[in-house]
Amino acid sequence: MSFLNAILLGILQGLTEFLPVSSSGHLVLAQHFLNIKESGNILFEVFLHLGTLLAVIIFFRKRLWELILSLFGSKEYRIKEKACNDRMIILYLIIATAVTGLIYLIFGNPIESLYNKPLIVALMLIITGIIIFASDYAKKEKISVSKMGFPRSIFIGLIQGIAIIPGISRSGSTIAASLFSGIKREEAAEFSFLLSIPAILGANLVSWNIFSTLNFNQLLVYLAGFLASFLAGYLVIGFLLKLIAKSKLKVFAYWCWGVALISIIFLLL
């Protein structure tokens, strides 16, 4: 893979990781149509996810620090209502992540095989479009993330687990699941972004043993993709938060359907 291809795919990853259009699906299709030999290589996708992980950590650094202080801050801080609420959010993040991890352990191998099947990926993009289109019409409730309860956190973790399938948007699915569960729109988005941290870390830990197979030149190329995905991802987060607050996600449904239709036509030809 050339530096140019790595950078282009990194930008694609960064833009689509947080936009509800499935970064994995776009990467699979892009690599297929560009005839890049790394197509189907899970390691490269994981490497690019590290860039978007860094983007989340930096963008939400203040919020993450508040969550850390709720666990390890002074006693006076930990007994405050906000700290108590933050600890509940951490608990729900753990529960949702555990459910996702269980699904990966059970279905991970067959799901990973789909990375070599671009036609199925394109069909999954159609489903993603339906999910995010419907999310704009979710009944507006006022449930705080800290009050979501165990059933909602399990449900969101289950949906994130299903989104392991390439073509199903992780961010779009978890945001939609939160909205349909009655969670406040702005808090639903933040919870989805925070939930991406353990999800991406888990994916990297699973693939850690094959990082050693990279030679120096491959590592440099992958780092170029990593940097591109970080920069693009960081720029997208704030933009998406504003769109979610205004209930304007359906435009991404049209994008998913358009990409899926064009891809299916070319794949069948």
C-alpha positions in Angstrom: 0.0 0.0 0.0 1.3 3.4 -0.9 1.4 6.4 1.5 -1.2 8.2 -0.6 -3.6 5.2 -0.3 -3.0 5.0 3.4 -3.7 8.7 3.9 -6.8 8.6 1.7 -8.2 5.6 3.6 -7.2 7.3 6.9 -9.2 10.4 6.0 -12.1 8.2 5.0 -11.9 6.3 8.3 -11.7 9.5 10.3 -14.7 11.1 8.5 -16.9 8.0 8.6 -16.1 6.6 12.1 -18.2 9.3 13.9 -20.6 10.1 11.1 -23.3 7.4 11.2 -22.3 5.8 7.8 -20.1 2.9 8.9 -16.4 3.4 8.6 -15.7 -0.3 8.3 -18.2 -0.6 5.4 -16.7 2.4 3.5 -13.1 1.0 4.1 -14.0 -2.4 2.7 -15.7 -0.9 -0.4 -13.0 1.7 -1.0 -10.2 -0.9 -0.7 -12.1 -3.3 -3.0 -12.7 -0.7 -5.8 -9.2 0.8 -5.5 -7.8 -2.8 -5.7 -5.6 -2.3 -2.6 -4.0 -5.5 -1.6 -4.7 -4.9 2.1 -8.4 -5.3 1.4 -9.8 -7.6 4.1 -6.8 -7.0 6.3 -8.4 -6.4 9.8 -5.1 -5.1 11.1 -5.0 -2.0 8.9 -8.6 -1.1 9.9 -7.7 -1.5 13.5 -4.7 0.7 13.1 -6.8 3.4 11.6 -9.3 3.1 14.5 -6.4 4.0 16.8 -6.3 7.4 15.1 -10.0 8.0 15.8 -9.6 6.7 19.3 -7.0 9.4 20.0 -9.4 11.9 18.5 -12.1 10.9 21.0 -9.8 11.0 23.9 -8.5 14.5 23.1 -11.9 15.9 22.2 -13.5 14.6 25.4 -10.5 15.0 27.6 -12.2 17.2 30.1 -15.2 14.8 30.3 -13.0 11.8 30.7 -11.1 13.6 33.5 -14.4 14.2 35.3 -15.2 10.5 35.1 -11.8 9.6 36.5 -12.2 12.1 39.3 -15.6 10.5 40.2 -13.7 7.3 41.0 -10.3 8.6 42.3 -10.9 12.2 43.3 -11.1 13.6 46.8 -13.7 12.3 49.2 -15.4 15.7 49.1 -15.7 15.5 45.3 -16.8 11.9 45.2 -19.8 12.5 47.3 -21.2 15.2 45.1 -24.3 14.4 43.0 -22.4 14.9 39.7 -19.7 12.5 40.8 -22.3 9.9 41.7 -24.0 10.3 38.4 -20.7 10.0 36.6 -20.0 6.7 38.4 -23.3 5.4 37.1 -22.3 6.4 33.6 -19.1 4.4 34.0 -21.0 1.4 35.2 -23.3 1.6 32.2 -20.3 1.9 29.9 -18.8 -1.2 31.4 -22.1 -3.1 31.1 -22.6 -2.1 27.4 -19.0 -3.0 26.6 -19.3 -6.4 28.3 -22.3 -7.2 26.2 -20.5 -6.2 23.0 -17.5 -8.2 24.0 -19.6 -11.3 24.6 -21.2 -11.0 21.1 -17.7 -10.6 19.6 -16.5 -13.7 21.4 -19.4 -15.7 20.1 -19.7 -14.4 16.6 -16.4 -12.6 16.0 -14.8 -15.1 13.5 -17.8 -15.4 11.1 -18.4 -11.6 11.2 -14.7 -10.9 10.3 -15.1 -13.1 7.2 -17.6 -10.5 5.9 -14.7 -8.1 5.4 -14.0 -10.1 2.3 -17.5 -9.8 1.0 -18.1 -6.3 -0.4 -21.6 -7.1 -1.7 -22.9 -8.1 1.8 -21.2 -4.9 3.1 -23.1 -2.8 0.6 -26.4 -4.4 1.6 -25.6 -3.7 5.3 -25.2 0.0 4.4 -28.8 -0.1 3.3 -29.8 -1.3 6.8 -27.6 1.5 8.4 -29.5 4.0 6.3 -32.8 2.7 7.6 -31.6 2.8 11.2 -30.4 6.4 11.1 -33.3 7.7 9.1 -35.7 6.3 11.7 -33.7 7.8 14.6 -34.6 11.3 13.6 -38.2 10.4 14.3 -37.5 8.8 17.7 -39.8 10.2 20.4 -38.1 12.9 22.3 -37.7 11.9 26.0 -35.7 13.5 28.8 -33.9 10.5 30.3 -30.4 11.3 31.4 -27.6 8.8 30.6 -26.9 8.5 34.3 -30.5 7.3 34.9 -30.7 5.0 31.9 -30.8 1.8 34.0 -29.4 -1.7 33.3 -31.8 -2.7 30.5 -31.0 0.3 28.3 -27.3 -0.2 28.8 -27.6 -3.9 27.9 -29.7 -3.0 24.8 -27.1 -0.4 23.6 -24.3 -2.9 24.1 -26.2 -5.5 22.1 -26.7 -3.1 19.3 -23.0 -2.1 19.3 -22.2 -5.8 19.1 -24.4 -6.2 16.0 -22.6 -3.2 14.5 -19.4 -5.3 14.4 -20.8 -6.3 11.0 -19.0 -4.2 8.4 -21.5 -1.9 6.8 -23.5 -1.4 10.1 -22.5 1.9 11.6 -21.4 1.6 15.2 -22.0 5.3 16.0 -25.2 5.4 14.1 -26.6 2.3 15.7 -25.6 3.1 19.3 -26.9 6.7 19.0 -30.2 5.4 17.5 -30.5 2.8 20.2 -30.1 5.5 22.8 -32.6 7.8 21.2 -35.2 5.0 20.9 -34.6 4.2 24.5 -35.6 7.8 25.4 -32.2 9.2 26.2 -31.5 12.9 25.7 -30.1 13.5 22.2 -27.0 15.4 23.3 -26.2 12.8 26.0 -26.9 9.9 23.6 -24.2 11.2 21.3 -21.7 11.6 24.1 -22.4 8.2 25.5 -21.8 6.7 22.0 -18.5 8.4 21.6 -17.3 7.4 25.1 -18.5 3.8 24.4 -16.2 3.8 21.3 -13.1 4.0 23.6 -13.3 0.5 25.2 -14.6 -0.9 21.9 -11.6 0.3 19.9 -9.2 -0.6 22.6 -10.6 -4.1 22.8 -10.3 -4.6 19.0 -6.6 -3.5 19.2 -5.9 -5.8 22.1 -7.4 -8.8 20.2 -5.1 -8.0 17.2 -2.0 -7.0 19.2 -0.2 -10.2 18.4 -0.2 -9.5 14.7 1.3 -6.0 15.0 4.7 -7.6 15.2 4.3 -8.9 11.7 4.6 -5.4 10.2 7.9 -4.5 8.8 9.3 -1.0 9.1 8.0 0.3 5.8 4.5 -1.1 6.5 4.6 0.6 9.9 5.4 4.0 8.4 2.5 3.6 5.9 0.1 2.6 8.6 1.2 5.5 10.8 0.4 7.8 7.9 -3.1 6.4 7.9 -3.3 6.7 11.6 -2.4 10.4 11.6 -4.9 11.1 8.8 -7.7 9.3 10.6 -7.0 11.2 13.8 -7.1 14.6 12.2 -10.2 13.9 10.1 -12.0 12.3 13.1 -11.2 15.2 15.4 -12.7 17.6 13.0 -15.9 15.6 12.6 -16.9 15.0 16.2 -18.1 18.6 17.0 -19.9 18.8 13.7 -21.9 15.6 14.4 -22.8 16.6 18.0 -24.5 19.7 16.6 -26.4 17.8 13.9 -27.6 15.2 16.5 -28.9 18.0 18.7 -30.9 19.3 15.8 -32.3 16.0 14.6 -30.7 16.1 11.2 -29.2 12.7 10.7 -31.4 11.5 7.8 -29.1 13.2 5.3 -26.6 10.4 6.2 -29.2 7.8 5.4 -29.4 9.1 1.9 -25.6 8.9 1.7 -25.6 5.3 2.8 -28.3 4.3 0.3 -26.5 6.1 -2.5 -23.1 4.5 -1.7 -24.8 1.1 -1.4 -26.7 1.4 -4.6 -23.7 2.5 -6.7 -21.6 -0.2 -5.1 -24.1 -3.0 -5.7 -24.4 -2.0 -9.4 -20.7 -2.1 -9.9 -20.2 -5.3 -8.0 -22.9 -7.1 -9.9 -21.5 -5.8 -13.2 
